[in-house]
Amino acid sequence: MADHRPHDAAASAREDGPEGGDEPDDGLAAPARPDATGVPEVDAVVDDLARLDDRALDEHPAVFEHAHAELRRALDEPPGPA
C-alpha cells in the first residue's frame, strides 16, 4: 500500500536548502545553527542567556550585566582580520 502523507512544503525547503545559492560573502563565518549570528562573542552571550532558566532568579541580574558588558565589548572592538 502506498504512503499518502500530505506534502510538507516547509520541510522540503529545509531539506533542499535556500534557492538561488549565490549569497554574497560578507566575511562572516556561516552560523553553525539557525539562530547563530556568526559572531562568536555574541553567540556566546546568546548561549548564556538561553541557559538563564537553569539559574536562580537572584543570579539573573549578574548574568544580564555580564551579557551587556560582553555585547558592548563586541560592538566596541573593531572586527579582526578576515
mmCIF file of the N, C-alpha and C atoms, coordinates in Angstrom:
data_MODEL
# 
_entry.id   MODEL 
# 
loop_
_atom_site.group_PDB 
_atom_site.id 
_atom_site.type_symbol 
_atom_site.label_atom_id 
_atom_site.label_alt_id 
_atom_site.label_comp_id 
_atom_site.label_asym_id 
_atom_site.label_entity_id 
_atom_site.label_seq_id 
_atom_site.pdbx_PDB_ins_code 
_atom_site.Cartn_x 
_atom_site.Cartn_y 
_atom_site.Cartn_z 
_atom_site.occupancy 
_atom_site.B_iso_or_equiv 
_atom_site.pdbx_formal_charge 
_atom_site.auth_seq_id 
_atom_site.auth_comp_id 
_atom_site.auth_asym_id 
_atom_site.auth_atom_id 
_atom_site.pdbx_PDB_model_num 
ATOM 1   N N  . MET A 1 1  ? 0.846  -1.179 0.000  1.00 0.00 ? 1  MET A N  1 
ATOM 2   C CA . MET A 1 1  ? 0.000  0.000  0.000  1.00 0.00 ? 1  MET A CA 1 
ATOM 3   C C  . MET A 1 1  ? 0.891  1.240  0.000  1.00 0.00 ? 1  MET A C  1 
ATOM 4   N N  . ALA A 1 2  ? 0.529  2.223  -0.779 1.00 0.00 ? 2  ALA A N  1 
ATOM 5   C CA . ALA A 1 2  ? 1.332  3.449  -0.902 1.00 0.00 ? 2  ALA A CA 1 
ATOM 6   C C  . ALA A 1 2  ? 1.130  4.350  0.311  1.00 0.00 ? 2  ALA A C  1 
ATOM 7   N N  . ASP A 1 3  ? 2.152  5.095  0.642  1.00 0.00 ? 3  ASP A N  1 
ATOM 8   C CA . ASP A 1 3  ? 2.105  6.045  1.758  1.00 0.00 ? 3  ASP A CA 1 
ATOM 9   C C  . ASP A 1 3  ? 1.562  7.370  1.230  1.00 0.00 ? 3  ASP A C  1 
ATOM 10  N N  . HIS A 1 4  ? 0.379  7.797  1.705  1.00 0.00 ? 4  HIS A N  1 
ATOM 11  C CA . HIS A 1 4  ? -0.256 9.019  1.215  1.00 0.00 ? 4  HIS A CA 1 
ATOM 12  C C  . HIS A 1 4  ? -0.255 10.093 2.283  1.00 0.00 ? 4  HIS A C  1 
ATOM 13  N N  . ARG A 1 5  ? 0.917  10.647 2.561  1.00 0.00 ? 5  ARG A N  1 
ATOM 14  C CA . ARG A 1 5  ? 1.007  11.763 3.510  1.00 0.00 ? 5  ARG A CA 1 
ATOM 15  C C  . ARG A 1 5  ? 0.954  13.059 2.732  1.00 0.00 ? 5  ARG A C  1 
ATOM 16  N N  . PRO A 1 6  ? 0.368  14.111 3.317  1.00 0.00 ? 6  PRO A N  1 
ATOM 17  C CA . PRO A 1 6  ? 0.328  15.403 2.624  1.00 0.00 ? 6  PRO A CA 1 
ATOM 18  C C  . PRO A 1 6  ? 1.739  15.941 2.445  1.00 0.00 ? 6  PRO A C  1 
ATOM 19  N N  . HIS A 1 7  ? 1.940  16.668 1.363  1.00 0.00 ? 7  HIS A N  1 
ATOM 20  C CA . HIS A 1 7  ? 3.240  17.280 1.064  1.00 0.00 ? 7  HIS A CA 1 
ATOM 21  C C  . HIS A 1 7  ? 3.500  18.427 2.034  1.00 0.00 ? 7  HIS A C  1 
ATOM 22  N N  . ASP A 1 8  ? 4.668  18.409 2.652  1.00 0.00 ? 8  ASP A N  1 
ATOM 23  C CA . ASP A 1 8  ? 5.068  19.466 3.582  1.00 0.00 ? 8  ASP A CA 1 
ATOM 24  C C  . ASP A 1 8  ? 6.086  20.351 2.876  1.00 0.00 ? 8  ASP A C  1 
ATOM 25  N N  . ALA A 1 9  ? 5.630  21.485 2.320  1.00 0.00 ? 9  ALA A N  1 
ATOM 26  C CA . ALA A 1 9  ? 6.498  22.386 1.559  1.00 0.00 ? 9  ALA A CA 1 
ATOM 27  C C  . ALA A 1 9  ? 7.613  22.952 2.426  1.00 0.00 ? 9  ALA A C  1 
ATOM 28  N N  . ALA A 1 10 ? 7.317  23.257 3.687  1.00 0.00 ? 10 ALA A N  1 
ATOM 29  C CA . ALA A 1 10 ? 8.337  23.823 4.574  1.00 0.00 ? 10 ALA A CA 1 
ATOM 30  C C  . ALA A 1 10 ? 9.444  22.800 4.814  1.00 0.00 ? 10 ALA A C  1 
ATOM 31  N N  . ALA A 1 11 ? 9.065  21.542 5.017  1.00 0.00 ? 11 ALA A N  1 
ATOM 32  C CA . ALA A 1 11 ? 10.074 20.507 5.233  1.00 0.00 ? 11 ALA A CA 1 
ATOM 33  C C  . ALA A 1 11 ? 10.918 20.314 3.977  1.00 0.00 ? 11 ALA A C  1 
ATOM 34  N N  . SER A 1 12 ? 10.290 20.360 2.811  1.00 0.00 ? 12 SER A N  1 
ATOM 35  C CA . SER A 1 12 ? 11.034 20.228 1.566  1.00 0.00 ? 12 SER A CA 1 
ATOM 36  C C  . SER A 1 12 ? 12.028 21.362 1.401  1.00 0.00 ? 12 SER A C  1 
ATOM 37  N N  . ALA A 1 13 ? 11.632 22.583 1.752  1.00 0.00 ? 13 ALA A N  1 
ATOM 38  C CA . ALA A 1 13 ? 12.518 23.732 1.641  1.00 0.00 ? 13 ALA A CA 1 
ATOM 39  C C  . ALA A 1 13 ? 13.707 23.580 2.580  1.00 0.00 ? 13 ALA A C  1 
ATOM 40  N N  . ARG A 1 14 ? 13.461 23.055 3.788  1.00 0.00 ? 14 ARG A N  1 
ATOM 41  C CA . ARG A 1 14 ? 14.557 22.844 4.731  1.00 0.00 ? 14 ARG A CA 1 
ATOM 42  C C  . ARG A 1 14 ? 15.523 21.796 4.205  1.00 0.00 ? 14 ARG A C  1 
ATOM 43  N N  . GLU A 1 15 ? 15.003 20.752 3.580  1.00 0.00 ? 15 GLU A N  1 
ATOM 44  C CA . GLU A 1 15 ? 15.854 19.686 3.074  1.00 0.00 ? 15 GLU A CA 1 
ATOM 45  C C  . GLU A 1 15 ? 16.627 20.128 1.845  1.00 0.00 ? 15 GLU A C  1 
ATOM 46  N N  . ASP A 1 16 ? 15.981 20.886 0.961  1.00 0.00 ? 16 ASP A N  1 
ATOM 47  C CA . ASP A 1 16 ? 16.604 21.304 -0.286 1.00 0.00 ? 16 ASP A CA 1 
ATOM 48  C C  . ASP A 1 16 ? 17.536 22.488 -0.105 1.00 0.00 ? 16 ASP A C  1 
ATOM 49  N N  . GLY A 1 17 ? 17.353 23.281 0.950  1.00 0.00 ? 17 GLY A N  1 
ATOM 50  C CA . GLY A 1 17 ? 18.170 24.468 1.169  1.00 0.00 ? 17 GLY A CA 1 
ATOM 51  C C  . GLY A 1 17 ? 17.565 25.660 0.458  1.00 0.00 ? 17 GLY A C  1 
ATOM 52  N N  . PRO A 1 18 ? 18.147 26.850 0.661  1.00 0.00 ? 18 PRO A N  1 
ATOM 53  C CA . PRO A 1 18 ? 17.601 28.053 0.045  1.00 0.00 ? 18 PRO A CA 1 
ATOM 54  C C  . PRO A 1 18 ? 17.812 28.030 -1.462 1.00 0.00 ? 18 PRO A C  1 
ATOM 55  N N  . GLU A 1 19 ? 16.879 28.615 -2.176 1.00 0.00 ? 19 GLU A N  1 
ATOM 56  C CA . GLU A 1 19 ? 17.007 28.692 -3.617 1.00 0.00 ? 19 GLU A CA 1 
ATOM 57  C C  . GLU A 1 19 ? 17.962 29.810 -3.971 1.00 0.00 ? 19 GLU A C  1 
ATOM 58  N N  . GLY A 1 20 ? 18.551 29.718 -5.134 1.00 0.00 ? 20 GLY A N  1 
ATOM 59  C CA . GLY A 1 20 ? 19.479 30.752 -5.574 1.00 0.00 ? 20 GLY A CA 1 
ATOM 60  C C  . GLY A 1 20 ? 20.909 30.336 -5.263 1.00 0.00 ? 20 GLY A C  1 
ATOM 61  N N  . GLY A 1 21 ? 21.255 30.212 -4.004 1.00 0.00 ? 21 GLY A N  1 
ATOM 62  C CA . GLY A 1 21 ? 22.541 29.715 -3.595 1.00 0.00 ? 21 GLY A CA 1 
ATOM 63  C C  . GLY A 1 21 ? 23.705 30.663 -3.751 1.00 0.00 ? 21 GLY A C  1 
ATOM 64  N N  . ASP A 1 22 ? 23.562 31.756 -4.462 1.00 0.00 ? 22 ASP A N  1 
ATOM 65  C CA . ASP A 1 22 ? 24.660 32.694 -4.658 1.00 0.00 ? 22 ASP A CA 1 
ATOM 66  C C  . ASP A 1 22 ? 24.550 33.831 -3.671 1.00 0.00 ? 22 ASP A C  1 
ATOM 67  N N  . GLU A 1 23 ? 24.934 33.577 -2.429 1.00 0.00 ? 23 GLU A N  1 
ATOM 68  C CA . GLU A 1 23 ? 24.863 34.605 -1.399 1.00 0.00 ? 23 GLU A CA 1 
ATOM 69  C C  . GLU A 1 23 ? 26.173 35.363 -1.382 1.00 0.00 ? 23 GLU A C  1 
ATOM 70  N N  . PRO A 1 24 ? 26.148 36.687 -1.149 1.00 0.00 ? 24 PRO A N  1 
ATOM 71  C CA . PRO A 1 24 ? 27.382 37.458 -1.103 1.00 0.00 ? 24 PRO A CA 1 
ATOM 72  C C  . PRO A 1 24 ? 28.231 37.045 0.094  1.00 0.00 ? 24 PRO A C  1 
ATOM 73  N N  . ASP A 1 25 ? 29.543 37.075 -0.075 1.00 0.00 ? 25 ASP A N  1 
ATOM 74  C CA . ASP A 1 25 ? 30.461 36.754 1.017  1.00 0.00 ? 25 ASP A CA 1 
ATOM 75  C C  . ASP A 1 25 ? 30.733 38.038 1.781  1.00 0.00 ? 25 ASP A C  1 
ATOM 76  N N  . ASP A 1 26 ? 30.200 38.127 3.005  1.00 0.00 ? 26 ASP A N  1 
ATOM 77  C CA . ASP A 1 26 ? 30.370 39.338 3.808  1.00 0.00 ? 26 ASP A CA 1 
ATOM 78  C C  . ASP A 1 26 ? 31.521 39.203 4.793  1.00 0.00 ? 26 ASP A C  1 
ATOM 79  N N  . GLY A 1 27 ? 32.288 38.108 4.709  1.00 0.00 ? 27 GLY A N  1 
ATOM 80  C CA . GLY A 1 27 ? 33.429 37.925 5.578  1.00 0.00 ? 27 GLY A CA 1 
ATOM 81  C C  . GLY A 1 27 ? 33.100 37.285 6.912  1.00 0.00 ? 27 GLY A C  1 
ATOM 82  N N  . LEU A 1 28 ? 31.814 37.084 7.230  1.00 0.00 ? 28 LEU A N  1 
ATOM 83  C CA . LEU A 1 28 ? 31.424 36.440 8.483  1.00 0.00 ? 28 LEU A CA 1 
ATOM 84  C C  . LEU A 1 28 ? 31.331 34.941 8.271  1.00 0.00 ? 28 LEU A C  1 
ATOM 85  N N  . ALA A 1 29 ? 31.676 34.211 9.304  1.00 0.00 ? 29 ALA A N  1 
ATOM 86  C CA . ALA A 1 29 ? 31.555 32.755 9.243  1.00 0.00 ? 29 ALA A CA 1 
ATOM 87  C C  . ALA A 1 29 ? 30.086 32.374 9.181  1.00 0.00 ? 29 ALA A C  1 
ATOM 88  N N  . ALA A 1 30 ? 29.787 31.313 8.471  1.00 0.00 ? 30 ALA A N  1 
ATOM 89  C CA . ALA A 1 30 ? 28.412 30.834 8.408  1.00 0.00 ? 30 ALA A CA 1 
ATOM 90  C C  . ALA A 1 30 ? 28.007 30.306 9.782  1.00 0.00 ? 30 ALA A C  1 
ATOM 91  N N  . PRO A 1 31 ? 26.844 30.722 10.278 1.00 0.00 ? 31 PRO A N  1 
ATOM 92  C CA . PRO A 1 31 ? 26.400 30.241 11.586 1.00 0.00 ? 31 PRO A CA 1 
ATOM 93  C C  . PRO A 1 31 ? 26.253 28.727 11.602 1.00 0.00 ? 31 PRO A C  1 
ATOM 94  N N  . ALA A 1 32 ? 26.653 28.111 12.717 1.00 0.00 ? 32 ALA A N  1 
ATOM 95  C CA . ALA A 1 32 ? 26.563 26.665 12.859 1.00 0.00 ? 32 ALA A CA 1 
ATOM 96  C C  . ALA A 1 32 ? 25.141 26.228 13.155 1.00 0.00 ? 32 ALA A C  1 
ATOM 97  N N  . ARG A 1 33 ? 24.326 27.119 13.674 1.00 0.00 ? 33 ARG A N  1 
ATOM 98  C CA . ARG A 1 33 ? 22.939 26.795 13.978 1.00 0.00 ? 33 ARG A CA 1 
ATOM 99  C C  . ARG A 1 33 ? 22.070 27.944 13.478 1.00 0.00 ? 33 ARG A C  1 
ATOM 100 N N  . PRO A 1 34 ? 20.796 27.702 13.274 1.00 0.00 ? 34 PRO A N  1 
ATOM 101 C CA . PRO A 1 34 ? 19.926 28.711 12.649 1.00 0.00 ? 34 PRO A CA 1 
ATOM 102 C C  . PRO A 1 34 ? 19.856 30.042 13.398 1.00 0.00 ? 34 PRO A C  1 
ATOM 103 N N  . ASP A 1 35 ? 19.955 30.025 14.736 1.00 0.00 ? 35 ASP A N  1 
ATOM 104 C CA . ASP A 1 35 ? 19.825 31.275 15.476 1.00 0.00 ? 35 ASP A CA 1 
ATOM 105 C C  . ASP A 1 35 ? 21.169 31.932 15.770 1.00 0.00 ? 35 ASP A C  1 
ATOM 106 N N  . ALA A 1 36 ? 22.255 31.385 15.238 1.00 0.00 ? 36 ALA A N  1 
ATOM 107 C CA . ALA A 1 36 ? 23.584 31.938 15.470 1.00 0.00 ? 36 ALA A CA 1 
ATOM 108 C C  . ALA A 1 36 ? 23.784 33.200 14.640 1.00 0.00 ? 36 ALA A C  1 
ATOM 109 N N  . THR A 1 37 ? 24.604 34.097 15.156 1.00 0.00 ? 37 THR A N  1 
ATOM 110 C CA . THR A 1 37 ? 24.874 35.356 14.460 1.00 0.00 ? 37 THR A CA 1 
ATOM 111 C C  . THR A 1 37 ? 26.104 35.276 13.582 1.00 0.00 ? 37 THR A C  1 
ATOM 112 N N  . GLY A 1 38 ? 26.988 34.315 13.860 1.00 0.00 ? 38 GLY A N  1 
ATOM 113 C CA . GLY A 1 38 ? 28.249 34.242 13.136 1.00 0.00 ? 38 GLY A CA 1 
ATOM 114 C C  . GLY A 1 38 ? 29.350 35.037 13.822 1.00 0.00 ? 38 GLY A C  1 
ATOM 115 N N  . VAL A 1 39 ? 29.005 35.746 14.894 1.00 0.00 ? 39 VAL A N  1 
ATOM 116 C CA . VAL A 1 39 ? 29.983 36.493 15.685 1.00 0.00 ? 39 VAL A CA 1 
ATOM 117 C C  . VAL A 1 39 ? 30.163 35.719 16.989 1.00 0.00 ? 39 VAL A C  1 
ATOM 118 N N  . PRO A 1 40 ? 31.318 35.080 17.186 1.00 0.00 ? 40 PRO A N  1 
ATOM 119 C CA . PRO A 1 40 ? 31.494 34.190 18.335 1.00 0.00 ? 40 PRO A CA 1 
ATOM 120 C C  . PRO A 1 40 ? 31.182 34.833 19.680 1.00 0.00 ? 40 PRO A C  1 
ATOM 121 N N  . GLU A 1 41 ? 31.578 36.082 19.873 1.00 0.00 ? 41 GLU A N  1 
ATOM 122 C CA . GLU A 1 41 ? 31.332 36.749 21.154 1.00 0.00 ? 41 GLU A CA 1 
ATOM 123 C C  . GLU A 1 41 ? 29.836 36.927 21.410 1.00 0.00 ? 41 GLU A C  1 
ATOM 124 N N  . VAL A 1 42 ? 29.107 37.285 20.390 1.00 0.00 ? 42 VAL A N  1 
ATOM 125 C CA . VAL A 1 42 ? 27.655 37.486 20.515 1.00 0.00 ? 42 VAL A CA 1 
ATOM 126 C C  . VAL A 1 42 ? 26.963 36.135 20.703 1.00 0.00 ? 42 VAL A C  1 
ATOM 127 N N  . ASP A 1 43 ? 27.388 35.125 19.965 1.00 0.00 ? 43 ASP A N  1 
ATOM 128 C CA . ASP A 1 43 ? 26.792 33.797 20.109 1.00 0.00 ? 43 ASP A CA 1 
ATOM 129 C C  . ASP A 1 43 ? 27.001 33.242 21.518 1.00 0.00 ? 43 ASP A C  1 
ATOM 130 N N  . ALA A 1 44 ? 28.159 33.526 22.125 1.00 0.00 ? 44 ALA A N  1 
ATOM 131 C CA . ALA A 1 44 ? 28.410 33.073 23.495 1.00 0.00 ? 44 ALA A CA 1 
ATOM 132 C C  . ALA A 1 44 ? 27.433 33.731 24.469 1.00 0.00 ? 44 ALA A C  1 
ATOM 133 N N  . VAL A 1 45 ? 27.146 35.017 24.266 1.00 0.00 ? 45 VAL A N  1 
ATOM 134 C CA . VAL A 1 45 ? 26.183 35.720 25.122 1.00 0.00 ? 45 VAL A CA 1 
ATOM 135 C C  . VAL A 1 45 ? 24.790 35.127 24.942 1.00 0.00 ? 45 VAL A C  1 
ATOM 136 N N  . VAL A 1 46 ? 24.413 34.870 23.706 1.00 0.00 ? 46 VAL A N  1 
ATOM 137 C CA . VAL A 1 46 ? 23.101 34.275 23.428 1.00 0.00 ? 46 VAL A CA 1 
ATOM 138 C C  . VAL A 1 46 ? 22.989 32.910 24.109 1.00 0.00 ? 46 VAL A C  1 
ATOM 139 N N  . ASP A 1 47 ? 24.061 32.127 24.059 1.00 0.00 ? 47 ASP A N  1 
ATOM 140 C CA . ASP A 1 47 ? 24.054 30.819 24.727 1.00 0.00 ? 47 ASP A CA 1 
ATOM 141 C C  . ASP A 1 47 ? 23.888 30.971 26.234 1.00 0.00 ? 47 ASP A C  1 
ATOM 142 N N  . ASP A 1 48 ? 24.604 31.932 26.825 1.00 0.00 ? 48 ASP A N  1 
ATOM 143 C CA . ASP A 1 48 ? 24.467 32.183 28.266 1.00 0.00 ? 48 ASP A CA 1 
ATOM 144 C C  . ASP A 1 48 ? 23.033 32.558 28.625 1.00 0.00 ? 48 ASP A C  1 
ATOM 145 N N  . LEU A 1 49 ? 22.438 33.431 27.827 1.00 0.00 ? 49 LEU A N  1 
ATOM 146 C CA . LEU A 1 49 ? 21.064 33.858 28.103 1.00 0.00 ? 49 LEU A CA 1 
ATOM 147 C C  . LEU A 1 49 ? 20.068 32.721 27.902 1.00 0.00 ? 49 LEU A C  1 
ATOM 148 N N  . ALA A 1 50 ? 20.363 31.814 26.988 1.00 0.00 ? 50 ALA A N  1 
ATOM 149 C CA . ALA A 1 50 ? 19.470 30.672 26.751 1.00 0.00 ? 50 ALA A CA 1 
ATOM 150 C C  . ALA A 1 50 ? 19.433 29.737 27.961 1.00 0.00 ? 50 ALA A C  1 
ATOM 151 N N  . ARG A 1 51 ? 20.501 29.735 28.747 1.00 0.00 ? 51 ARG A N  1 
ATOM 152 C CA . ARG A 1 51 ? 20.554 28.887 29.936 1.00 0.00 ? 51 ARG A CA 1 
ATOM 153 C C  . ARG A 1 51 ? 20.084 29.622 31.189 1.00 0.00 ? 51 ARG A C  1 
ATOM 154 N N  . LEU A 1 52 ? 19.526 30.795 31.045 1.00 0.00 ? 52 LEU A N  1 
ATOM 155 C CA . LEU A 1 52 ? 19.108 31.602 32.187 1.00 0.00 ? 52 LEU A CA 1 
ATOM 156 C C  . LEU A 1 52 ? 18.044 30.899 33.035 1.00 0.00 ? 52 LEU A C  1 
ATOM 157 N N  . ASP A 1 53 ? 17.160 30.151 32.416 1.00 0.00 ? 53 ASP A N  1 
ATOM 158 C CA . ASP A 1 53 ? 16.110 29.445 33.163 1.00 0.00 ? 53 ASP A CA 1 
ATOM 159 C C  . ASP A 1 53 ? 16.673 28.425 34.146 1.00 0.00 ? 53 ASP A C  1 
ATOM 160 N N  . ASP A 1 54 ? 17.896 27.976 33.906 1.00 0.00 ? 54 ASP A N  1 
ATOM 161 C CA . ASP A 1 54 ? 18.520 26.988 34.784 1.00 0.00 ? 54 ASP A CA 1 
ATOM 162 C C  . ASP A 1 54 ? 19.170 27.629 36.018 1.00 0.00 ? 54 ASP A C  1 
ATOM 163 N N  . ARG A 1 55 ? 19.171 28.948 36.068 1.00 0.00 ? 55 ARG A N  1 
ATOM 164 C CA . ARG A 1 55 ? 19.833 29.647 37.175 1.00 0.00 ? 55 ARG A CA 1 
ATOM 165 C C  . ARG A 1 55 ? 18.802 30.227 38.131 1.00 0.00 ? 55 ARG A C  1 
ATOM 166 N N  . ALA A 1 56 ? 19.229 30.425 39.361 1.00 0.00 ? 56 ALA A N  1 
ATOM 167 C CA . ALA A 1 56 ? 18.355 31.025 40.371 1.00 0.00 ? 56 ALA A CA 1 
ATOM 168 C C  . ALA A 1 56 ? 18.019 32.463 39.977 1.00 0.00 ? 56 ALA A C  1 
ATOM 169 N N  . LEU A 1 57 ? 16.821 32.887 40.327 1.00 0.00 ? 57 LEU A N  1 
ATOM 170 C CA . LEU A 1 57 ? 16.354 34.219 39.954 1.00 0.00 ? 57 LEU A CA 1 
ATOM 171 C C  . LEU A 1 57 ? 17.288 35.317 40.458 1.00 0.00 ? 57 LEU A C  1 
ATOM 172 N N  . ASP A 1 58 ? 17.853 35.146 41.647 1.00 0.00 ? 58 ASP A N  1 
ATOM 173 C CA . ASP A 1 58 ? 18.729 36.194 42.176 1.00 0.00 ? 58 ASP A CA 1 
ATOM 174 C C  . ASP A 1 58 ? 20.061 36.282 41.430 1.00 0.00 ? 58 ASP A C  1 
ATOM 175 N N  . GLU A 1 59 ? 20.363 35.315 40.555 1.00 0.00 ? 59 GLU A N  1 
ATOM 176 C CA . GLU A 1 59 ? 21.566 35.359 39.725 1.00 0.00 ? 59 GLU A CA 1 
ATOM 177 C C  . GLU A 1 59 ? 21.335 36.080 38.394 1.00 0.00 ? 59 GLU A C  1 
ATOM 178 N N  . HIS A 1 60 ? 20.082 36.289 38.034 1.00 0.00 ? 60 HIS A N  1 
ATOM 179 C CA . HIS A 1 60 ? 19.759 36.874 36.732 1.00 0.00 ? 60 HIS A CA 1 
ATOM 180 C C  . HIS A 1 60 ? 20.372 38.255 36.510 1.00 0.00 ? 60 HIS A C  1 
ATOM 181 N N  . PRO A 1 61 ? 20.314 39.178 37.488 1.00 0.00 ? 61 PRO A N  1 
ATOM 182 C CA . PRO A 1 61 ? 20.912 40.496 37.232 1.00 0.00 ? 61 PRO A CA 1 
ATOM 183 C C  . PRO A 1 61 ? 22.392 40.416 36.864 1.00 0.00 ? 61 PRO A C  1 
ATOM 184 N N  . ALA A 1 62 ? 23.149 39.565 37.515 1.00 0.00 ? 62 ALA A N  1 
ATOM 185 C CA . ALA A 1 62 ? 24.574 39.430 37.195 1.00 0.00 ? 62 ALA A CA 1 
ATOM 186 C C  . ALA A 1 62 ? 24.770 38.876 35.791 1.00 0.00 ? 62 ALA A C  1 
ATOM 187 N N  . VAL A 1 63 ? 23.911 37.944 35.388 1.00 0.00 ? 63 VAL A N  1 
ATOM 188 C CA . VAL A 1 63 ? 24.007 37.385 34.041 1.00 0.00 ? 63 VAL A CA 1 
ATOM 189 C C  . VAL A 1 63 ? 23.717 38.466 33.007 1.00 0.00 ? 63 VAL A C  1 
ATOM 190 N N  . PHE A 1 64 ? 22.685 39.283 33.258 1.00 0.00 ? 64 PHE A N  1 
ATOM 191 C CA . PHE A 1 64 ? 22.365 40.366 32.322 1.00 0.00 ? 64 PHE A CA 1 
ATOM 192 C C  . PHE A 1 64 ? 23.465 41.417 32.284 1.00 0.00 ? 64 PHE A C  1 
ATOM 193 N N  . GLU A 1 65 ? 24.058 41.738 33.426 1.00 0.00 ? 65 GLU A N  1 
ATOM 194 C CA . GLU A 1 65 ? 25.155 42.705 33.448 1.00 0.00 ? 65 GLU A CA 1 
ATOM 195 C C  . GLU A 1 65 ? 26.350 42.180 32.659 1.00 0.00 ? 65 GLU A C  1 
ATOM 196 N N  . HIS A 1 66 ? 26.659 40.897 32.832 1.00 0.00 ? 66 HIS A N  1 
ATOM 197 C CA . HIS A 1 66 ? 27.758 40.292 32.079 1.00 0.00 ? 66 HIS A CA 1 
ATOM 198 C C  . HIS A 1 66 ? 27.445 40.290 30.584 1.00 0.00 ? 66 HIS A C  1 
ATOM 199 N N  . ALA A 1 67 ? 26.213 39.932 30.225 1.00 0.00 ? 67 ALA A N  1 
ATOM 200 C CA . ALA A 1 67 ? 25.809 39.919 28.819 1.00 0.00 ? 67 ALA A CA 1 
ATOM 201 C C  . ALA A 1 67 ? 25.944 41.316 28.212 1.00 0.00 ? 67 ALA A C  1 
ATOM 202 N N  . HIS A 1 68 ? 25.511 42.324 28.950 1.00 0.00 ? 68 HIS A N  1 
ATOM 203 C CA . HIS A 1 68 ? 25.596 43.698 28.451 1.00 0.00 ? 68 HIS A CA 1 
ATOM 204 C C  . HIS A 1 68 ? 27.052 44.101 28.235 1.00 0.00 ? 68 HIS A C  1 
ATOM 205 N N  . ALA A 1 69 ? 27.905 43.776 29.197 1.00 0.00 ? 69 ALA A N  1 
ATOM 206 C CA . ALA A 1 69 ? 29.326 44.125 29.077 1.00 0.00 ? 69 ALA A CA 1 
ATOM 207 C C  . ALA A 1 69 ? 29.969 43.416 27.877 1.00 0.00 ? 69 ALA A C  1 
ATOM 208 N N  . GLU A 1 70 ? 29.638 42.144 27.686 1.00 0.00 ? 70 GLU A N  1 
ATOM 209 C CA . GLU A 1 70 ? 30.219 41.390 26.568 1.00 0.00 ? 70 GLU A CA 1 
ATOM 210 C C  . GLU A 1 70 ? 29.733 41.912 25.218 1.00 0.00 ? 70 GLU A C  1 
ATOM 211 N N  . LEU A 1 71 ? 28.457 42.274 25.142 1.00 0.00 ? 71 LEU A N  1 
ATOM 212 C CA . LEU A 1 71 ? 27.933 42.822 23.886 1.00 0.00 ? 71 LEU A CA 1 
ATOM 213 C C  . LEU A 1 71 ? 28.552 44.177 23.582 1.00 0.00 ? 71 LEU A C  1 
ATOM 214 N N  . ARG A 1 72 ? 28.717 45.011 24.613 1.00 0.00 ? 72 ARG A N  1 
ATOM 215 C CA . ARG A 1 72 ? 29.385 46.316 24.413 1.00 0.00 ? 72 ARG A CA 1 
ATOM 216 C C  . ARG A 1 72 ? 30.806 46.100 23.911 1.00 0.00 ? 72 ARG A C  1 
ATOM 217 N N  . ARG A 1 73 ? 31.510 45.156 24.524 1.00 0.00 ? 73 ARG A N  1 
ATOM 218 C CA . ARG A 1 73 ? 32.889 44.868 24.110 1.00 0.00 ? 73 ARG A CA 1 
ATOM 219 C C  . ARG A 1 73 ? 32.912 44.415 22.655 1.00 0.00 ? 73 ARG A C  1 
ATOM 220 N N  . ALA A 1 74 ? 31.988 43.537 22.274 1.00 0.00 ? 74 ALA A N  1 
ATOM 221 C CA . ALA A 1 74 ? 31.944 43.050 20.886 1.00 0.00 ? 74 ALA A CA 1 
ATOM 222 C C  . ALA A 1 74 ? 31.652 44.174 19.909 1.00 0.00 ? 74 ALA A C  1 
ATOM 223 N N  . LEU A 1 75 ? 30.814 45.143 20.326 1.00 0.00 ? 75 LEU A N  1 
ATOM 224 C CA . LEU A 1 75 ? 30.493 46.267 19.441 1.00 0.00 ? 75 LEU A CA 1 
ATOM 225 C C  . LEU A 1 75 ? 31.597 47.312 19.395 1.00 0.00 ? 75 LEU A C  1 
ATOM 226 N N  . ASP A 1 76 ? 32.315 47.467 20.495 1.00 0.00 ? 76 ASP A N  1 
ATOM 227 C CA . ASP A 1 76 ? 33.345 48.497 20.575 1.00 0.00 ? 76 ASP A CA 1 
ATOM 228 C C  . ASP A 1 76 ? 34.643 48.094 19.876 1.00 0.00 ? 76 ASP A C  1 
ATOM 229 N N  . GLU A 1 77 ? 34.938 46.799 19.846 1.00 0.00 ? 77 GLU A N  1 
ATOM 230 C CA . GLU A 1 77 ? 36.188 46.346 19.237 1.00 0.00 ? 77 GLU A CA 1 
ATOM 231 C C  . GLU A 1 77 ? 36.010 46.268 17.727 1.00 0.00 ? 77 GLU A C  1 
ATOM 232 N N  . PRO A 1 78 ? 37.033 46.740 17.000 1.00 0.00 ? 78 PRO A N  1 
ATOM 233 C CA . PRO A 1 78 ? 36.948 46.602 15.540 1.00 0.00 ? 78 PRO A CA 1 
ATOM 234 C C  . PRO A 1 78 ? 37.045 45.132 15.156 1.00 0.00 ? 78 PRO A C  1 
ATOM 235 N N  . PRO A 1 79 ? 36.412 44.738 14.057 1.00 0.00 ? 79 PRO A N  1 
ATOM 236 C CA . PRO A 1 79 ? 36.488 43.344 13.644 1.00 0.00 ? 79 PRO A CA 1 
ATOM 237 C C  . PRO A 1 79 ? 37.919 42.946 13.332 1.00 0.00 ? 79 PRO A C  1 
ATOM 238 N N  . GLY A 1 80 ? 38.244 41.713 13.632 1.00 0.00 ? 80 GLY A N  1 
ATOM 239 C CA . GLY A 1 80 ? 39.586 41.202 13.352 1.00 0.00 ? 80 GLY A CA 1 
ATOM 240 C C  . GLY A 1 80 ? 39.778 40.923 11.878 1.00 0.00 ? 80 GLY A C  1 
ATOM 241 N N  . PRO A 1 81 ? 41.003 40.562 11.498 1.00 0.00 ? 81 PRO A N  1 
ATOM 242 C CA . PRO A 1 81 ? 41.253 40.255 10.093 1.00 0.00 ? 81 PRO A CA 1 
ATOM 243 C C  . PRO A 1 81 ? 40.447 39.042 9.635  1.00 0.00 ? 81 PRO A C  1 
ATOM 244 N N  . ALA A 1 82 ? 39.964 39.122 8.424  1.00 0.00 ? 82 ALA A N  1 
ATOM 245 C CA . ALA A 1 82 ? 39.136 38.031 7.886  1.00 0.00 ? 82 ALA A CA 1 
ATOM 246 C C  . ALA A 1 82 ? 39.952 37.045 7.126  1.00 0.00 ? 82 ALA A C  1 
# 
